[in-house]
């Protein structure tokens, strides 16, 4: 048998290495060393230049990190406080400018606009401005828009500005409320005249938040001298709350068995509460000083089957009771008897005492207004309420200047009291047409600068009128959702610092009027 041997490839033999020239190799190495040295020197010079301009690599990274930290710190500082300083006493100011999405090339063209046009005359400040460049006119338009809106709209502000503005307003409001609620009693207002257009107003915690009514409220009224507000309604209760601007704690609540309250009112001294019901002529007097509830089942000289509406005279001597068939009865608080009566044609729909208590203003469902002398019961004046088919409400201002008459159509006529006494057919100063349903609630604020008008027939039907200009404030009510609902009664605090609205939900809404510094 043949023996198997591994196959071995037959290749060419490697040629021997040529002889190395040692001198030539040494020369090459020397040249390479010189080149490396030159490149190293060049790198060093370039590195030096880079260091001078940019700094070293490690230093550059460190700078960028510090710069980013500084930017973040600056943004946080700007949001939290514009006055806060950094540890080194200086801040990195970062201006965030919004870029326009699109820019019209025509805006850059210099062009004068003719201001003599009737639509542009309102934007000139003098007759000399017969022509105005587009940029200046644009600025005037912007200023007028912001003036009409009460400042720049929220959508036009950056988030940083919004947060800063909100913080400043909140701090200012808190300071105003703290100063306001440190004071008690009556004050003489020293504030400047109330501006028209935009009313500075703030929604507060409901006045009766500590005890919401279980049924529709019929009354809300501020105490004449204390920081107290009263509510009453169909849940047969009368409640008193302290107005502290934060929790408005309940002071006391009384329950009147089977007596849904139609109206409740403080006495002139503020020591008693008078309340009438819906069904009969019985009414209650609650003596707060003694804690007694005194029922008054009958009034001497009163033949009415039911008494629902009444008014307290400013000095507290009389109670004016509204009867049926156009009768008004003047009852003395001391003896609880009727001393004189007055009668209007038709049914009485509203009555009010003058500020000095010497006169009574009343209106009828037939649309007539009557003015009576309290002492003699003589009718001093009688005139038709202009344009009124059926009267619904009436109110007089404390300064003796204004008379307001509400109608079924929602129109509220504002008259001069003096003109009503002098003229046989006085003309209203203004017919306010901002309500489209029956005007059921009217109230002047104590400074006679605001008239509140409202209707219980529609949600959010509540307006505040600036009396010096006889215009309605444009920013009330302005809420994203229903807040007021159906207004049943309104009232202002003794010095107009607060405005309250009793609604059909059993809530006594509370608003802070920022213009007034006293309660």
Number of C-alpha atoms within 10 A of each C-alpha: 3 4 4 6 6 5 6 6 6 6 6 6 6 6 6 6 6 6 6 8 8 8 8 9 10 10 10 10 11 10 11 11 11 11 12 11 12 12 12 12 12 12 12 12 12 12 16 14 12 13 14 10 9 13 15 14 12 8 12 13 12 12 14 11 12 12 13 12 12 16 16 14 15 18 17 13 18 19 16 14 12 10 8 12 13 12 7 6 7 9 16 16 12 12 7 9 7 7 7 6 5 6 9 7 7 8 10 10 10 9 13 14 14 13 19 14 10 7 8 13 15 12 16 16 8 8 10 7 13 14 15 16 14 16 14 12 18 12 12 15 14 13 15 15 14 13 13 13 14 15 12 14 10 10 8 9 12 13 12 15 14 15 14 17 13 12 15 13 12 12 12 13 15 13 11 17 20 13 13 17 16 10 14 12 13 14 13 9 14 9 10 8 11 17 14 17 18 18 19 16 17 13 13 16 18 22 32 27 17 14 19 16 23 14 18 18 30 23 25 30 24 26 22 19 17 17 20 20 25 25 29 31 28 23 20 20 21 25 20 24 23 20 23 17 20 11 16 22 18 19 13 13 14 14 14 15 9 11 21 22 25 20 24 27 23 21 25 18 13 17 14 19 19 21 26 24 24 17 14 14 19 19 23 19 19 20 16 13 9 9 10 11 17 12 13 13 10 14 17 11 14 18 11 17 11 17 20 20 19 23 20 22 24 17 12 16 15 24 21 21 21 25 23 15 13 17 17 21 22 25 23 18 15 9 10 16 18 19 14 15 18 15 17 20 16 16 18 26 22 23 24 23 23 22 17 12 18 14 21 22 23 24 33 24 22 19 24 22 24 21 24 20 15 19 10 10 16 12 17 15 17 20 17 18 28 15 12 21 15 19 30 26 26 27 24 27 23 17 14 14 14 21 23 26 28 32 25 20 18 23 22 29 22 24 21 18 19 13 16 22 15 11 12 12 15 18 17 19 15 16 18 19 13 18 18 14 18 23 26 23 21 25 21 26 20 18 17 19 21 24 24 19 28 31 25 20 16 15 16 21 22 24 21 23 22 21 18 13 12 17 16 22 18 17 16 16 16 10 10 6 8 11 14 20 20 22 27 24 26 25 24 25 23 22 20 24 21 26 22 23 26 30 27 21 17 22 25 32 22 23 20 23 19 18 17 21 20 27 27
